[in-house]
Structure formats: structure tokens, C-alpha cells
Amino acid sequence: MASMPVIADRGEFIDVLNLLRKGRLLVRSDHDTGRCLIEGGVVYTAYDTLAAYGLIEELPPPPGRDCFAPHLHWYRLSPRGQDFAERAWAEWKVRPLWQRCWLRMTG
């Protein structure tokens, strides 16, 4: 039985979920070592967990982008991911500020 990835950085994970929940796209390059971008920020660890649990799905390239950037892949939340993101964000918002800060500092 293959082990499922753990959430390496909970702060990054919840931030990425929230941006995806708002309709933003995650962009991943074949040329980079597993890093992704969302809203211009680098995503270091969340992609593997999102993909392994089926929370994101790949989109076809935007019109006109497939010819000059075949190495780029775009992702959005899957239906399962949308439901998970809504529940996770609701739970995150009710945590006291000190807990949210502590989780961001400790990963």
C-alpha cells in the first residue's frame, strides 16, 4: 500500500486552497523541479498533496497558449476539491488567531 503524502506546510496548503476556491489557477511547469505558481507566488509543497488526494484537475491550455508554452499545465479544484476547500476554509476561519499564526510558523 502506497503512503499518501502529508501536508508539509499547512499555511501554504490552506492559502492555495483558498485561492483555488476563489477561481484562481495553479500553473506548473515541466521544466521546474515540481514548483508551481498561483497568483504570482511560488507554491513549494501543496501540489503533491492536492494531486494525490484528487483535489485538483488539469485544464486544457488557454486558447493561444498551447503553441508557445507546451511545458505549462493549468489546474483548478476538482468537484471533490471544491467541497473540501469550502469545509477547510470554514474551519480555518474559526480558529483563534494565535492558532493560525502558530500553524503558519510551525508548518
Buried (B, 14 or more C-beta within 10 A) or exposed (E): EEEEBEBEBBBBBBBBBBBBBEEBBBBBBEEEEEEBBBEEEEBEBBBBBBBEBEBBBEEEBEEEEEEEEEEBBBBBBBEEBBEBBEEBBEEBEEEEEEEBEEBBEEE
